[in-house]
Every structure is written in C-alpha cells, then in structure tokens.
Amino acid sequence: RTIALPALDEDVKLALRERHEPVCFFGEDAHDRRERLRRVLARGLALGVPASENLPEEKQTTESEKEKQEEFYTEGSRSLKRTRAGLVVESLRR
C-alpha cells in the first residue's frame, strides 16, 4: 500500500505539527523528516485512521483572512517620534 506524502518540506512540517509530532529533530534533514512522516501515517493507517484524514488540506485564504493578515500602523505620540529621531541622530553620529 502506498501513502501519499507532501513533496514540499514546509508541508511535511505542517503535517507533522498537525499530528502533534516534533517538527524537526536534531540533525534531521528534509528527507529524514519525510520518512518520519511516512512512518507516522503508516502507524495511523494501522490504527484505522483513513489516509485522507492524515494529510492537511490546502489552505483557502479568503479576502477577510487576507485583511486580517495585512499589516497596519498607528501613528506614534510626539514623545515617541522625538525619542526615535534622537536615536537616529545619535546612531548616525557614530
């Protein structure tokens, strides 16, 4: 029986994280991580967990999620601006 595994290392890490497995062991490279995920999934299949539930689904980002992820800035106080300007002047003097 074959087990479908993600090809990208980031997806392998995500799949391990979703299964509450360590993302990376000391000295482990991408190939070792992928093989470890294969063993984790095989163990899940042996316990009766369907393979489709073993792999993460593709993330679908909606417009509202993108808006939440956008960076935003608020204007700092005059005191903060003066302090930062003083730090810049002092840094440039050195």
Sequence and secondary structure as in RCSB ss.txt:
>XXXX:A:sequence
RTIALPALDEDVKLALRERHEPVCFFGEDAHDRRERLRRVLARGLALGVPASENLPEEKQTTESEKEKQEEFYTE
GSRSLKRTRAGLVVESLRR
>XXXX:A:secstr
      SSHHHHHHHHHHTT  S  TT  HHHHHHHHHHHHHHHHHTT  HHHHS       HHHHHHHS     
  HHHHHHHHHHHHHHHH 
